[in-house]
């Protein structure tokens, strides 16, 4: 006789008692839900909440809840404000176009050297954007050796990919012993060790009289004891900021560009319209520059549609309410984790008719001029919007225009263009694919 059978025999009314307890538990939850004034939302399980119901595409599941989730809030302490303001001021003054152009030169030469043979676009563009971020941070590319660059890029991608498998650890820390959590944590440690090694090598050549890059500017600030915000610029902050800029500045942009090439392969007419506009405005004797950007509406519309379609950050990073807050009559308790569902914003049919269709013209008015659309927020909005927005937009413009001006692209013979179905890790990642490039006449 099993233990359950013994219990039932000893207490004949056990099933009815269990049913009564379940009903009582649900009534308590319902009453608490109502009296606390929490916003409406899906019912979850005790301890695990809604995690078991999110599946492999949580952004799509949450899209079904979009009529009850419209809040974005995050902790924003004095330390974060000081570092954000510092980063924005530095990037506004830095000559990031020159640093980007140098790496694009190397990218174009690499593609020429393929002589029309297939190459992996994902890893190629990741290495280029990673080198751009490295130049912005340190003033020059420290990792000259190919294997080391590949190790750094691979470590970023591995950490991003494994984040999806271990994401539940953010909500259930006691499960950190599970293999997928250990693997995810180990991947982040490998990535962090590479960034720390680069930082330590750079600091050996530090000179208070020179500013080679953002790291030097940070070090200058940390050594100014008379600065009002010097408390926010210590060694731990420097390491954390370098890691954040590598992830936020390299992987996000390279992922967007990888999606972009996939869309261009699937829509060759868009690629030819871009090239026609470049020929008319820029010509063939020089590369497009940031000064050309206001005169290239179709190029800009295409970049915006690339960011909107298959948006790389369907769900925001977790934020939290720093105090009890009431919005539209609903109470958000202090400490509540909050995520924004950006996928719902960019796939809302009211704002974007046929949202799965790749159509740059949706960003142009009837005269062909670029339209401002308030619901287009690829870098989020408010005080916690992406501080690297300006640099990212510059990188995407310069890379895409340089590639389209110099080459035509197609998939290798016998290979099909992948379907635009991604996988959600730290970002919404595109499938891997190879391309062949032919120089334009």
C-alpha positions as CSV (number, residue, x, y, z in Angstrom):
1,X,0.0,0.0,0.0
2,X,1.4,3.4,-1.0
3,X,1.8,6.3,1.4
4,X,-1.0,8.1,-0.4
5,X,-3.3,5.1,0.0
6,X,-2.5,4.9,3.7
7,X,-3.4,8.6,4.1
8,X,-6.7,8.2,2.2
9,X,-7.6,5.2,4.3
10,X,-6.8,7.0,7.5
11,X,-8.7,10.1,6.4
12,X,-11.6,9.1,4.1
13,X,-12.5,12.7,3.3
14,X,-8.9,13.6,2.3
15,X,-9.8,14.2,-1.4
16,X,-12.6,16.6,-0.4
17,X,-10.3,18.2,2.1
18,X,-7.7,18.8,-0.5
19,X,-10.2,20.3,-2.9
20,X,-11.4,22.6,-0.1
21,X,-7.8,23.7,0.6
22,X,-7.2,24.4,-3.1
23,X,-10.4,26.5,-3.3
24,X,-9.5,28.3,-0.1
25,X,-6.0,29.0,-1.4
26,X,-7.4,30.4,-4.7
27,X,-9.9,32.6,-2.9
28,X,-7.1,34.0,-0.7
29,X,-5.0,34.8,-3.8
30,X,-8.0,36.4,-5.5
31,X,-8.8,38.5,-2.4
32,X,-5.2,39.6,-2.1
33,X,-5.1,40.4,-5.8
34,X,-8.1,42.6,-5.5
35,X,-7.4,44.3,-2.2
36,X,-3.8,45.1,-3.1
37,X,-4.9,47.0,-6.2
38,X,-2.3,45.1,-8.4
39,X,-2.8,45.5,-12.2
40,X,-4.7,42.7,-13.9
41,X,-2.6,39.9,-15.2
42,X,-2.4,36.1,-15.8
43,X,-2.7,33.8,-12.9
44,X,0.5,32.0,-11.9
45,X,1.5,29.1,-9.8
46,X,2.8,29.4,-6.2
47,X,6.6,30.1,-6.2
48,X,7.0,29.6,-9.9
49,X,4.4,32.3,-11.0
50,X,3.9,32.4,-14.8
51,X,7.4,31.0,-15.7
52,X,6.1,27.6,-16.7
53,X,3.7,29.1,-19.2
54,X,6.1,31.4,-21.1
55,X,7.5,28.7,-23.4
56,X,10.4,29.2,-25.8
57,X,9.0,32.5,-27.2
58,X,8.0,34.5,-24.1
59,X,7.7,37.7,-26.1
60,X,4.9,36.1,-28.1
61,X,3.1,34.8,-25.1
62,X,3.4,38.2,-23.4
63,X,2.0,39.8,-26.5
64,X,-1.3,38.2,-25.7
65,X,-1.2,40.0,-22.3
66,X,-0.4,43.4,-23.9
67,X,-3.7,44.9,-23.0
68,X,-2.8,44.6,-19.3
69,X,1.0,45.3,-19.3
70,X,1.9,48.9,-20.2
71,X,4.3,49.9,-17.5
72,X,8.1,50.6,-17.7
73,X,10.0,51.5,-14.6
74,X,13.5,51.0,-13.3
75,X,15.9,51.8,-10.5
76,X,17.9,54.9,-11.3
77,X,20.3,55.8,-8.5
78,X,22.8,58.7,-8.3
79,X,25.7,56.4,-9.3
80,X,23.9,55.3,-12.5
81,X,22.9,58.9,-13.3
82,X,26.5,60.1,-12.9
83,X,27.9,57.3,-15.1
84,X,25.3,57.7,-17.8
85,X,25.8,61.4,-18.0
86,X,29.6,60.9,-18.2
87,X,29.2,58.3,-21.0
88,X,26.8,60.5,-23.0
89,X,29.1,63.5,-22.8
90,X,32.1,61.6,-23.9
91,X,30.4,59.9,-26.9
92,X,29.0,63.2,-28.0
93,X,32.5,64.6,-28.3
94,X,34.4,61.5,-29.5
95,X,35.2,61.1,-33.2
96,X,33.5,57.7,-33.5
97,X,33.0,58.1,-37.2
98,X,36.8,57.9,-37.8
99,X,37.0,54.8,-35.6
100,X,34.1,53.2,-37.4
101,X,35.5,54.0,-40.8
102,X,38.9,52.3,-40.0
103,X,37.1,49.1,-39.1
104,X,34.9,49.3,-42.2
105,X,38.0,49.5,-44.3
106,X,39.1,46.2,-42.8
107,X,35.7,44.7,-43.3
108,X,35.5,45.6,-47.0
109,X,39.0,44.2,-47.6
110,X,38.1,41.0,-45.8
111,X,35.1,40.6,-48.1
112,X,37.1,41.4,-51.2
113,X,39.6,38.7,-50.2
114,X,36.9,36.1,-50.1
115,X,36.8,36.3,-54.0
116,X,33.1,35.5,-54.1
117,X,33.4,32.5,-51.9
118,X,30.9,31.9,-49.1
119,X,31.6,33.4,-45.7
120,X,29.7,33.4,-42.4
121,X,28.1,36.8,-42.1
122,X,27.1,36.5,-38.4
123,X,30.7,36.1,-37.1
124,X,32.2,38.5,-39.7
125,X,30.0,41.4,-38.7
126,X,30.3,40.6,-35.0
127,X,34.1,40.8,-35.2
128,X,33.9,44.2,-37.0
129,X,31.5,45.8,-34.5
130,X,33.4,44.3,-31.5
131,X,36.6,46.0,-32.9
132,X,34.7,49.3,-33.3
133,X,33.7,49.2,-29.6
134,X,37.2,48.2,-28.6
135,X,38.5,51.3,-30.4
136,X,36.0,53.5,-28.7
137,X,36.9,52.1,-25.3
138,X,40.7,52.0,-25.6
139,X,41.4,54.4,-28.5
140,X,42.8,51.6,-30.7
141,X,42.2,47.9,-31.3
142,X,44.2,46.0,-28.7
143,X,43.3,42.6,-30.0
144,X,45.3,42.4,-33.3
145,X,45.5,38.6,-33.3
146,X,42.6,36.9,-35.1
147,X,42.3,34.0,-32.6
148,X,41.9,36.4,-29.6
149,X,39.3,38.4,-31.4
150,X,37.4,35.2,-32.2
151,X,37.6,34.0,-28.6
152,X,36.2,37.4,-27.3
153,X,33.3,37.3,-29.9
154,X,32.5,33.7,-29.2
155,X,32.4,34.3,-25.5
156,X,29.9,37.1,-25.9
157,X,27.7,35.0,-28.2
158,X,27.9,32.0,-25.9
159,X,27.0,34.0,-22.8
160,X,24.1,35.6,-24.7
161,X,22.8,32.2,-26.0
162,X,23.1,30.5,-22.6
163,X,21.3,33.3,-20.9
164,X,18.0,32.1,-22.3
165,X,18.5,28.6,-20.8
166,X,19.3,30.0,-17.4
167,X,17.0,33.0,-17.4
168,X,14.6,31.5,-14.8
169,X,17.5,31.9,-12.3
170,X,16.7,35.6,-12.1
171,X,13.4,34.7,-10.5
172,X,14.3,31.5,-8.8
173,X,17.9,31.9,-7.5
174,X,17.8,28.7,-5.5
175,X,17.9,26.8,-8.8
176,X,21.4,28.1,-9.6
177,X,22.8,24.6,-9.0
178,X,21.2,23.3,-12.2
179,X,23.6,22.5,-15.2
180,X,22.1,25.2,-17.5
181,X,22.6,27.8,-14.8
182,X,26.1,26.7,-14.1
183,X,26.9,26.8,-17.8
184,X,25.4,30.2,-18.2
185,X,27.3,31.6,-15.3
186,X,30.6,30.1,-16.5
187,X,30.1,31.6,-20.0
188,X,29.7,35.1,-18.4
189,X,32.8,34.5,-16.3
190,X,34.8,33.7,-19.5
191,X,33.6,36.8,-21.2
192,X,34.3,38.9,-18.1
193,X,37.8,37.5,-17.9
194,X,38.6,38.6,-21.5
195,X,37.3,42.1,-20.9
196,X,39.3,42.4,-17.6
197,X,42.4,41.2,-19.4
198,X,42.0,43.9,-22.1
199,X,41.4,46.5,-19.4
200,X,44.5,45.5,-17.4
201,X,46.7,45.6,-20.5
202,X,45.4,49.1,-21.3
203,X,45.9,50.5,-17.9
204,X,49.6,49.6,-18.0
205,X,50.0,52.4,-20.5
206,X,47.9,54.9,-18.8
207,X,49.1,58.5,-19.0
208,X,47.1,61.3,-17.1
209,X,48.1,63.7,-19.9
210,X,46.5,61.7,-22.7
211,X,43.0,60.4,-23.5
212,X,43.1,57.4,-25.8
213,X,39.5,56.4,-25.3
214,X,36.5,56.2,-23.0
215,X,38.5,54.1,-20.5
216,X,41.1,56.8,-20.1
217,X,38.4,59.5,-19.7
218,X,36.9,57.3,-16.9
219,X,40.3,56.9,-15.2
220,X,40.8,60.6,-15.3
221,X,37.5,61.1,-13.6
222,X,38.2,58.5,-10.9
223,X,41.5,60.2,-10.0
224,X,39.8,63.6,-9.5
225,X,39.1,63.6,-5.8
226,X,37.5,67.1,-6.1
227,X,34.9,65.8,-8.5
228,X,31.3,65.9,-7.1
229,X,30.6,62.5,-8.6
230,X,34.0,60.8,-8.1
231,X,32.3,58.1,-5.9
232,X,30.8,56.7,-9.0
233,X,34.1,56.0,-10.8
234,X,35.9,53.2,-9.0
235,X,37.6,50.1,-10.4
236,X,34.6,47.9,-10.1
237,X,32.5,50.5,-11.9
238,X,35.1,50.6,-14.7
239,X,35.1,46.9,-15.2
240,X,31.3,46.7,-15.1
241,X,30.9,49.6,-17.6
242,X,33.4,48.0,-20.0
243,X,31.5,44.7,-19.9
244,X,28.2,46.5,-20.4
245,X,29.4,48.5,-23.4
246,X,30.8,45.4,-25.0
247,X,27.5,43.7,-24.7
248,X,25.3,46.7,-25.3
249,X,27.5,48.3,-28.0
250,X,28.7,45.3,-30.0
251,X,26.3,42.4,-29.8
252,X,23.2,44.5,-30.2
253,X,24.4,46.3,-33.3
254,X,26.0,43.2,-34.9
255,X,22.7,41.2,-34.3
256,X,20.7,44.0,-35.8
257,X,23.0,44.1,-38.9
258,X,22.8,40.4,-39.2
259,X,19.0,40.6,-39.4
260,X,19.5,43.5,-41.8
261,X,21.5,41.5,-44.3
262,X,19.0,38.6,-44.1
263,X,16.2,41.1,-44.9
264,X,18.2,42.5,-47.8
265,X,18.9,39.0,-49.2
266,X,15.2,38.3,-49.1
267,X,14.3,41.7,-50.6
268,X,16.8,42.5,-53.4
269,X,14.6,45.3,-54.7
270,X,15.2,47.2,-51.4
271,X,19.0,46.7,-51.8
272,X,18.9,48.1,-55.3
273,X,16.8,51.1,-54.2
274,X,19.4,51.8,-51.5
275,X,22.2,51.7,-54.1
276,X,20.3,53.9,-56.5
277,X,19.9,56.6,-53.8
278,X,23.5,56.3,-52.9
279,X,24.6,56.8,-56.5
280,X,22.4,59.8,-56.9
281,X,23.4,61.5,-53.6
282,X,27.0,60.2,-52.9
283,X,28.2,59.0,-56.3
284,X,30.7,56.2,-56.8
285,X,34.0,57.9,-56.1
286,X,33.7,58.1,-52.3
287,X,32.1,56.3,-49.4
288,X,29.0,57.6,-47.7
289,X,29.6,59.7,-44.6
290,X,27.4,60.8,-41.7
291,X,27.1,64.2,-43.4
292,X,25.1,62.4,-46.2
293,X,22.6,60.9,-43.8
294,X,20.0,63.7,-43.9
295,X,19.9,63.4,-47.7
296,X,19.3,59.7,-47.8
297,X,15.6,59.1,-46.6
298,X,15.2,55.7,-48.2
299,X,18.4,54.4,-46.6
300,X,17.3,55.7,-43.2
301,X,13.8,54.2,-43.7
302,X,15.4,50.8,-44.4
303,X,17.5,51.0,-41.3
304,X,14.5,51.8,-39.2
305,X,12.5,48.9,-40.7
306,X,15.4,46.6,-40.0
307,X,15.3,47.6,-36.4
308,X,11.5,47.3,-36.2
309,X,11.1,44.0,-37.9
310,X,12.3,41.1,-35.7
311,X,13.3,43.6,-33.0
312,X,16.4,42.2,-31.2
313,X,15.2,43.0,-27.7
314,X,11.6,41.7,-27.5
315,X,11.7,41.9,-23.7
316,X,13.5,44.6,-21.8
317,X,16.1,43.8,-19.2
318,X,14.5,43.4,-15.8
319,X,13.9,46.7,-13.9
320,X,12.2,47.2,-10.6
321,X,10.0,49.7,-8.8
322,X,12.1,51.6,-6.3
323,X,9.0,52.7,-4.3
324,X,5.3,51.9,-4.1
325,X,3.8,53.4,-7.2
326,X,0.2,53.9,-8.3
327,X,-0.5,54.1,-12.1
328,X,-4.0,54.3,-13.5
329,X,-5.4,53.2,-10.1
330,X,-3.2,50.1,-9.9
331,X,-0.5,49.6,-7.2
332,X,3.0,48.5,-8.2
333,X,4.7,47.5,-4.9
334,X,8.3,48.5,-4.1
335,X,10.7,45.9,-5.4
336,X,8.4,44.5,-8.1
337,X,10.4,43.2,-11.1
338,X,9.2,44.9,-14.3
339,X,9.8,44.0,-18.0
340,X,8.6,45.9,-21.0
341,X,7.3,43.9,-24.0
342,X,8.8,45.8,-26.9
343,X,7.7,43.0,-29.4
344,X,4.1,44.0,-28.7
345,X,5.0,47.6,-29.5
346,X,6.6,46.8,-32.9
347,X,4.1,44.1,-33.9
348,X,0.9,46.1,-33.1
349,X,-1.2,46.0,-36.2
350,X,-2.9,49.3,-35.3
351,X,0.4,51.1,-35.6
352,X,2.1,48.9,-38.2
353,X,-0.2,47.3,-40.8
354,X,1.0,43.8,-41.8
355,X,3.8,44.1,-39.1
356,X,5.6,40.9,-40.3
357,X,6.1,42.4,-43.8
358,X,9.5,44.0,-44.4
359,X,8.5,47.4,-45.9
360,X,10.8,50.4,-45.5
361,X,8.2,52.7,-47.2
362,X,6.1,52.6,-44.0
363,X,8.6,55.2,-42.7
364,X,8.2,57.6,-45.7
365,X,5.5,60.0,-46.4
366,X,3.8,60.5,-49.8
367,X,6.7,62.9,-50.9
368,X,9.4,60.4,-50.0
369,X,10.5,62.2,-46.9
370,X,11.2,60.4,-43.6
371,X,8.3,60.3,-41.1
372,X,8.6,60.6,-37.4
373,X,6.6,57.8,-35.8
374,X,6.2,58.0,-32.0
375,X,5.8,54.3,-31.5
376,X,9.3,53.6,-33.1
377,X,11.4,53.2,-29.9
378,X,14.2,50.7,-30.7
379,X,16.4,52.3,-28.1
380,X,13.6,52.5,-25.5
381,X,12.7,55.9,-24.1
382,X,12.9,58.1,-21.0
383,X,15.8,58.3,-18.5
384,X,16.8,54.7,-19.1
385,X,17.0,54.8,-22.9
386,X,20.1,53.3,-24.4
387,X,23.1,55.7,-23.9
388,X,24.8,54.3,-27.0
389,X,21.9,55.2,-29.4
390,X,23.9,57.8,-31.3
391,X,26.9,55.5,-31.8
392,X,24.7,52.5,-32.8
393,X,22.8,54.5,-35.4
394,X,26.1,55.8,-36.8
395,X,27.6,52.3,-37.0
396,X,24.5,50.8,-38.8
397,X,24.3,53.7,-41.3
398,X,28.0,53.6,-42.2
399,X,28.3,49.8,-42.3
400,X,25.1,49.2,-44.4
401,X,25.8,52.0,-46.9
402,X,29.4,50.9,-47.3
403,X,28.4,47.2,-47.9
404,X,25.6,48.0,-50.4
405,X,27.7,50.6,-52.3
406,X,30.6,48.1,-52.7
407,X,29.0,44.7,-53.2
408,X,26.0,42.8,-54.3
409,X,25.1,39.9,-52.0
410,X,23.5,36.5,-52.5
411,X,23.4,33.1,-50.8
412,X,25.7,30.4,-52.0
413,X,24.5,28.1,-54.8
414,X,22.4,25.3,-53.4
415,X,21.7,27.1,-50.1
416,X,18.4,28.7,-49.3
417,X,17.8,32.1,-47.6
418,X,16.8,31.2,-44.0
419,X,13.3,31.9,-42.8
420,X,13.3,35.0,-40.5
421,X,12.7,33.0,-37.4
422,X,15.0,33.7,-34.5
423,X,15.8,32.3,-31.1
424,X,15.6,34.3,-27.9
425,X,18.7,34.5,-25.8
426,X,19.9,37.7,-24.3
427,X,18.6,39.0,-27.7
428,X,16.4,37.8,-30.4
429,X,19.1,36.1,-32.6
430,X,18.8,35.4,-36.3
431,X,19.7,32.0,-37.8
432,X,23.2,31.6,-39.0
433,X,23.8,31.8,-42.7
434,X,26.5,32.3,-45.3
435,X,26.7,34.9,-48.1
436,X,28.7,35.5,-51.2
437,X,29.7,39.0,-52.3
438,X,30.4,40.4,-55.8
439,X,32.0,43.8,-56.2
440,X,29.8,46.3,-58.0
441,X,31.0,47.7,-61.3
